[in-house]
Amino acid sequence: MSFSKNDFDKLDLRLKKITEQMVEQIEINSELPPTIEQLEDNNKTYSIMAAILFIDIRKSTYLTENSQAKSMVKIYRSFMRMAVDCVRKSGGVTRQFLGDRIMGVFIDSVDKNGNIVDSAADKALNAARSLQTVIDYSLNKYLKSNVNGKIIECGIGIDYGKVLVTQVGMYGVENDEDKENEVDCVWVGNTTNHASKYSDIASGGEVFISENVFKNMSDKHKEVFTKSAKYKGRKSFQGYVTREYYLEFSEELGKPVRIEEDNTVEFDTSEQLADGIKEIEKLQNSLIKRERELAVLEERLKKENDELRKKFSDENDKRIMAVNEKEKAKKQLAEEISSAYSFIHTIISGSFCREIEYIKNIGINRWLDIDEFYHELGKKKGYDEDIINDSAFEFIEIYAYFKQYDRSYKYMVSMAKKNYIWIYINEFTFKWACEQNIGWEVINAMEDNLQNNRIQYENIRDYEEKIKRLKKIRGF
């Protein structure tokens, strides 16, 4: 069987009809969105004001790769059962089951006079609280005991606004080619897109909501949320965040089962950033002082060595003491260099996958100072420039933000030379490099790694795909 000219003509006519037909928008005045059966096979769309909730299992790819298929069946089935129950009991309906990702839809409940008695935002938040409570107090408990110790955590995103619902379908009925039976509905609009992105950028155990949700929810919820900005790609999303927002009766359920939090120090506020910069300045001054002390000791040792040549052997103890003192000073200096290098690396790495305010608040002049001092310390530790640049690859994004593409690209080239696991690519920087006719530097370095078998086997496919993507951008 193959796609014939007759098949093409039929499909061509159908596409013509769909694109020529006017789109009719119908307002919905019910507490539930339309089902697939209620939607017609035409360009009629149903318009609803709704809160859209997405829940997404964090690191599901890693979970799937490190779990047996039978284990994943249990995880996905229990996850879906939980999501459907929590959404329904909160006054919503579930739509779009995508394995590790589920969408819930909630509509305002109104009285006969049109006054809202239970807002869609409150329904969605109650569903989010229910989901978090069931995950940490029930689902994870049973997954841990019955599914090889596995536990999950989820991010939840919610937005509120206008959504258009329409039916889509495909030819496929074997006994009637003019009829469609492979149908589904799509949810069109920024509300759905934003809720999906919010769930992507929410950390495990977090609920990330939009300004619209915050305005329309009850005051009892507002006190647990804090204003936040999260960064995805080059775009910043403004909203509100809460974490581990359980139902009131959760204290009666015992101890929650959660993935342990990462206790790595993070710099979230301008005040913390300022403290970090002050600490760098203290370390720099301390290093300068140590180097001066070492220079004095070396001069003293030189003089004493000259004098010792003229003295008796019993003066040799003084020389040994001086040598030991010098070695101790060298060791202290090396330790402080390592400490400062590590601390500054924490400042730099804090910019990766974070809101743009982090990069912006430090400012380009401070970043240049940090860059220079980091390289100075790295060279004192014996590292060459490419190794230092690879360890601070976050400068690719930092300098790209300030449009310092020449500095950004220098880091990208070093990473391509020294990193045998992955390469971070900023497309704005790479396009700039192509315009300067130097885009080949990154590609050549990556291809050299492949040809010389430096790339780990499990990373080869992703590595090759990234090279193809870069060549496409370059126009090859």
Secondary structure, 3 states (H helix, E strand, C coil): CCCCHHHHHHHHHHHHHHHHCCCEEEECCCCCCCCHHHCCCCCEEEEEEEEEEEEEECCHHHHHHCCCHHHHHHHHHHHHHHHHHHHHHCCCEEEEECCCEEEEEEECEECCCCCEEECHHHHHHHHHHHHHHHHHHHHHHHHHHHCCCCCCCEEEEEEEEEEEEEEEEEECCCCCCCCEEEEEEEEECHHHHHHHHHHHHCCCCEEEECHHHHHHCCHHHHCCCEEEEEEECCEEEEEEEEECCCCHHHHHHCCCCCCCCCCCCCCCCHHHHHHHHHHHHHHHHHHHHHHHHHHHHHHHHHHHHHHHCCCCHHHHHHHHHHHHHHHHHHHHHHHHHHHHHHHHHHHHHCCCCCCHHHHHHHCHHHHHHHHHHHHHHHHHCCCCHHHHHHHCCCHHHHHHHCCCHHHHHHHHHHHHHHCCCCCCCCHHHHHHHHHCCCCHHHHHHHHHHHHCCCCCHHHHHHHHHHHHHHHHHHCC
